[in-house]
């Protein structure tokens, strides 16, 4: 067996199940889950119809590179969304379809990391656990940068010593962040690109929440935006990950893409060809329809805005919680230990949240997620409002 498997930590939801095991929730209260970040809004009907219309493609072996129409739709979307000048993104060289960002983040790490225990894969802390597991199974060492309130819940990149950058092979970013919802400013992205050039590491920007924001006139920038502003037409050392799961409420479609540095993607394509994870053609055609439409995405944002407005009005008077830059999570500070809060809230109100300490790693006796909980506003509006009212009642009793 691969010895590196022994280094993997239990997934946060496994810890949560253990925490709540044996707890009997209050009778007469229906369960409300604010724990799992699974979109619950309706999937676009036209995407489902496109999928249905192309079921004959079940008889076709898909290619790992994907059909030209999908890669061209993705390249066009990146141009429109992130201000990439026309012609910079070659759909045949700079874009690769993937079966959702989770699969892609893991496989990408296996491609890029040169197996060396001295090599580092840097990630924010708290973080999406795939970053850590992918690093360990690639033979690298995870390195965590705390995301604290005093720094806008982004890592303090200026505090990272040169000796750490020298060992870095991949820097993972998540913007807007999971669970904090913090956005990495475009000027910071430019500074990180300069560091990547200086120390020769790859920036892997997980931007799967990029389309969940509040100001329609000011979409948040991404790593491709920084490349465009820098005139970096080769996207050297820069790779972005996007998905239809959150943007289009299609988590079950398992469709996303990786875009950026053509040399890195050439190696990634080779890895994926052996990995055997090509996207089915009917899924690709449905994805083309989704990437080419923005009306359903704007409607999706409207639904989240309404939930944030309603829930924050209820919770802000009793809980230290703020509207994030983007995403669909609240990163709330708890008035007690985060695991105690989670267990008691479940017992008394049948509402499930995730302890922040389960989403982070303790480094030098400090866990940056401790004393916070993550709440996913994915349920329908009425259910989110009911959950907020129960949380308010729970806090007022204390």
Buried (B, 14 or more C-beta within 10 A) or exposed (E): EEEEEEBEEEEBEEBBEEBBEEEEBEEEEEEBBBBEBBBBBEBBEBBBEBBEEBEEBEEEEBEBBBBEBBBBBBBBBBBEBBBBEEEBBEBEBBBBBBBBBBBBBBBBBBBBBEEEEEBBBBBBBBBBBBBBBBBBBBBBBBBBBBBBBEBBBBBEBEEBEEEBBEBBBBBBBBBBBBBBBBBBBBEBBBBBBEBBEEBEBBBBBBBBBBBBBBEEEEBBBBBBBBBBBBEBBEBBBBBBBBBBBBBBBBBEBBBBBBBBBBEBBEEBBEBBEEBEBBBBBBBBBBBBBBBEBEEBBEEBBEBBBBBBEBBBEBBEEBBEBBBBBBBBBBBBBBEEBBBEBBBBBBBBBBBBBBBBBBBBBEEEEEBBBBBBBBBBBBBEBEBBBBBBBBBBEBBEEE
